[in-house]
Amino acid sequence: MIPKGFSLEGKVAVVAGAGRSWLKALASFLAEAGADVALADQDRKQMEEAAQEVKNWGRQAIVIPTDVTSYQQIEEMAVAVTSQWEKIDILVNSMDLQFAQPLLEVTEEEWHRVITTNLTAVFLCTKAVGKHMMERKEGKVITITSVLAERGLPNSTAYCASKGGVGQFTKALALEWARQNIRVNAIGVGWISGEAEGEEGELRDPLVRYIPLRRLYRPDDLGALLVYLASDASSYVTGQTYFVSGGVMAHG
């Protein structure tokens, strides 16, 4: 049972994704807590699966194909959501384009693609949806980012720069929108492997040796934190990035 303060009953959430995103898991967490959910992404198959998860929890879902690097399409998406439900209470930005390349081999086009997907899209979605939150003077913005927002990694300069920008964006906007009763936070996740399967597989992954809790990140690990930041229980929390990293951020 969801504690009363954590309930999202009657709330409307938008989950926007691009690149490697976790729409299905994020939408399911929000729906379990009581929210109706709009999915905004270009991957229709992923959106349809996420919408089914929402419906499985007895909540409403709408799928809106959206290029989150296009401000016009994001604005149209936000209008469609408010036409359906008259408001947007929660925005979850889940943009994540993975990219690893030595700096001297990174082309200008590749740099711009990473920054556009991982950082500019967060700005565009937050701006477009934030206008509707401003009208009601209420809202929650949560961006899914990475431990590499604060940790460096060789051959990942573009990616680290994009995620570091999300951290500063979160802090600055939290201050700017605090008087409008809009909370702005982020969740930084650790590494997830597509190859390691189960506990034995994870233990063979070389990344695990760097993780104090000795396992890789799983999407379920951020469910409770996401619901907390989306709910009234976190009404006194803004401008923070919480890391779900298995203890990686505790390394000196």
N, C-alpha and C positions, 0 to 999 in steps of 0.2 A: 504494500500500500504506500502511495506517495504521501509524505507528510504534508499537512495543510499548507504550510508556507511555501512548499516546493511545487504546489499544484499549478498547472498551466491551463486549467479548465477555463474555457471561454476566450483563450488567447489565440491569435493568428500569427503564424511564423512563416517566414520566407527562408528557404535554404537555397543559396546560390552556389553553384559549383563550376569548376573548369579544371582541366588537367586531371591529375589524380585526386579525385574527391571521394568522400564517403557519404553520399547522399542517403543511401539506404539506411545506414546505421544512425546518422544524425536525425533523419526524419522519424525513425522508429522511437528514439529516445524522447523526442518532443511529443509525439503522439501518445506514447505510454503515459506521459505526465498530463495529457488532456488537451494538447493544442491541435488545431487544424493547421495543415501545412501546405504551402505552395512550393513546388519544385521548379527552379530556374536553372537550366543547363542546356547544353547542346546534345548531350547523350540521351536520346529518347528512351533507349532500353533501360539505362540506369534509373531514369526518372520514373518510368512505369513500375519498375521493381520497388522503388522507394514509396511511390503512391500506394501500392498494394500493401506495404508494411503499415502505412498510416491507417488504411481502411481496416486492416486486421485488428487494430486497436479500437475500432469503432469511431474513428475520427474522419473528417472530410479531407480530401486531398485534390489539388489541381496541378496539372502538368503544363508548364509554359516554356516551350523551347526558346532559349534566350542566349545570345552571345554576350557574355558578361564583360566583354571589352568594348561593347557598343553602348554608349550612353542612351541613344534613342531607344534601343531594344529594352534596356533596363527600365527606362521610364515607362514604356508601354506595358512591361510586365507588372510594375508597381500599380499602375492604373487598373490593370485587369484584376489584381488581387483586391484592391480596395473596392472595386465594383462588385466583386463577389461577396466580400465579407465586411466592407465599409471601414476597415482599419488594418494596420500592420503593427503588431506589438513587438515582434522579435525578428531580427535579421541575423542569419548565420552565414558568414562568408567562408566558403570552404575551398577557395582556389589553391591549387598546388601543382605547379608544373615542375617536375623533377628535371634537374640538369646538372651534369658534372663534366667539366672540361678545363684543362689548364688555361690560365688567363690568356696567354699569348696565342692560343688557338681559338679563342672565342671571337666569333665575328660580331660586327655591330648589329647585324640582323638578329643573331641569337641572343645577344644581350637585351635588346629591346623586347624580344618575345618573352623572355623570362620576367623582366620587370613589368611588362604590360599585364601578363597573366597573374602574377603573384602579388603585385602591389597596386598597379593602376586600376585593375578590376575591383579591388577592395574599395578604393576611393570612389569609383563610379557607382558601384552598388550602394555604398553607404550614403552617398550624396542623394541619389534618386529616391531611395527608400526613406532616408532621413527627413526629406521634405514633408512626407506624410506624418512622420512621428512628431515633427515640429508643430504641425497644426494642432495636435492633441496634447502637446507638451508631455509626452510619455513614450518610452521605448527602451529596448535593449538591443545593443549591437554586439555580436560576439564573432570574432574572427579566429578561424583555426589556422595556426601558424606552426612553427617548427622550433626544436631546440636550437637550430642553426640561426635563429633570430639573435642569439647571444653567444653561441659557440662558433668558432671558426673551423673550417675543414678544407684541407688542400684540394685543389681542382674544383672548388665549389664557390668561387668568388661571386659569380652572378646570382646564384641561388641564395647565398648568405646575405648579400646586399638587399635582395628583394624582401627577405623575411625580416631583416633588421629594420627595414623601412616600415613594415607593418607594426613593429613594436613602438616606434616613435609616433606613427600615425595614431595608434591607440591612445597613447598618453596625451598627446596634444588635443585630440578631439574630445577626450573625456573632460578636459578642462574647459574647452570651448562650449560643450553642450550640457554641462552640469546644471546650469541654471534653468535649462529647459526640461529637466527631469529625465534626461536620456543618459543611460549608463552605457559605457563603451569599454569592453574588456576583450581579452584574447586568451586562447588556450594553445600552448606550444606542445606539440606531441613529439615523441621519440621515434626511433627507427622501427620500421616494419618490413619484414622480408617476405617476398612472394615465393621463396623457395623452401624456407624452413617450415616443416609441418609438424605440429605437436611439440611436446616438451623435448623429445630427443632431437628432433630436427633443429629446434632453436638452440640447443646446447652446442650443436656443431657449427652454428653461424659465428664467424669471427667477431661480429659486432657485440655479441653477448658478453664477451670477455671485458668489454668496456662498461657494461651496464651493471651497477651494483646489485640490482635485484635479479640478475642473471636470466632475463627473458626479454624478448622483443615486445614492442608496443602492439596492443590489440585494440580495435575500434571501441570495444565495450569499456575500455579503461577510462574513457572520457565522458561516459553517459551521465553519471551522477553530477559531475562538475558542470557539464553543459546545462542540465536542467536547473541546477542551482543558479547559475549566472543568468538564465532566462527567466527565472521566477522572482516573485516579490521577496523571497528570502534573502536575496543579495541586493536589496534596495540601498544599502550603504556602501556598496562596492563599485568603484569605477576607476578606469585608468590602469588596470592591472593585467599582466600576462602571467597566467598560471601554467607551470610546466608539468606535464604528465610524461615523465621520462625514465622512470625506473631508478631514479637517483643520479642520473647523468649530470644534472646541473650542480650537484654537490661536489663534483671534482674541482680541485683548485685550478 
